[in-house]
Amino acid sequence: MTLLGFLARPALCRGAGSICLALLAFLLAALPARAIEPGDLTLTVSPELSGNAQPYAREMVLLKLRGVYRTQILLEEVRQPALTNFSWTQLGRDSWTRTQLPDGQMALLFERTIAIFPQHTGTFTIEPFIHKLTINDNGDRKVVDVHSEPIEFPVAKWTAESGGPDAPEPWWLPARDVTITDSWDPDPETVNQGDTARRIVTLEAQGMLAEGLPPRPIMRTRGIVTFAGPVKRETIITPMGPVARATYQWDLKKGVPEIIALEGIQIPWYDTLSRTMRVAEIPARQIGGGLPDREDDLKSRNPVSWATIAAAGLAAFGLGLALIGLGAKTPSLRVRRSERQALRRAAATGDAVAFRAALGRAMQVEPDLARAWQTDPQAAAALSALDRTVYGAGESSAPDLDGLTKLFTRRRKAVVSVLAEEPRLAPLDGWGSSAR
């Protein structure tokens, strides 16, 4: 962004207008003084049409003003035509920047965007815009008017069977996008007979002015009394065009005990980007039925004493213990056939290291079997002695591998506990590795 464009920002000049105007005038005069030649001062106005299609009545069209000035500018003022048959709003402040032309020379670039809304069907003319400039013409101060060309502006006639700008129903809503938000206080499903809830619906339409939004919808159904609140309308200016916002409000009082179905309300709108009709909807809601209508419904019909509750809890606990102790048969565990064969081969050759490796594989595959060996004093002591021999922790005498084979290959019962089971993961280095 150039300094000239930076100075044109609204926040910068707020509260310091005289300083900004002085700097702006300085930059407008930054180009060297030279004699004005044909083509040095040009102003064009171009309408941006969605899909290059003729707009319908009340549809937004952006007018882009673009001035290219190859001279010093001391003062400037834009004179806008009356724009008869249009409503309009300017989008932001004017933009001034420096630009390089195809021939390599520098020039000042002026830009302005105006959103216009044709009010009727037909063909209209946008009269020329005039940019009144005070320039330095080879050292002489001169005032010149730079004119844009007039623009023929046709507004299309609606040809569909229903709807359109001239139809009384439904409301004509041409926009780039439409969104609806629905809020309640309290939640409508919690409303009982005689209670009141407030409903607020916010309708936003991109590419529209607030006065183009529809009136407050009628919200009426059997069983509720509706009090309509005020309608708030506002237009938010953005660089892409105005955003229209309307806030509708109702207070609804439930007059019957039954659940009330509040139907949705459809709002047709014309999508100016896709050139098709769409529908936005205020959603359907249910009033009542979410909570008990009477406080008594929250209470138990037959209150139960604390003694009864405690007795029932103890009975359930005892039954759980009985089911654990007397229930399903405790599973039987045994080393898999492949590991049993590996243990026997290692015992036959007297290879304690291979024997210990086969045991480690068995414990990794069957962690329940490893826990059963750990709780058996004989198996735990034998495995610790084997670890001391294999890992050189003290004893050097050869272990009785045949006896260890018989000890570790016989069937065992799984360890059962009434407490939470340990994680069913094998130790990182195998059970008994702490003896290393």
Secondary structure, DSSP 8 states (H G I E B T S, - for coil): --HHHHHT-HHHHTT-HHHHHHHHHHHHT-S--B---TTSEEEEEEEE-GGG----TT--EEEEEEEEE-SEEEEEEEE----TTEEEEE-S--EEEEEE-TTS-EEEEEEEEEEEEE-SSEEEEE---EEEEEEEETTEEEEEEEE---EEEEE----SSS-STT-SSS---EESEEEEEEEEES-GGG--TT-EEEEEEEEEEET--GGGS--------TTEEEEE---EEEEEEETTEEEEEEEEEEEEEE-SSS-EEE--EEEEEEETTTTEEEEEEE--EEES-SS-SSGGGGS-SS---HHHHHHHHHHHHHHHHHHHHHSS---EE---HHHHHHHHHHHHHT-HHHHHHHHHHHHHH-HHHHHHHHHSHHHHHHHHHHHHHHTTSS--S---HHHHHHHHHS-EE----SS----S---TT-TTGGG-
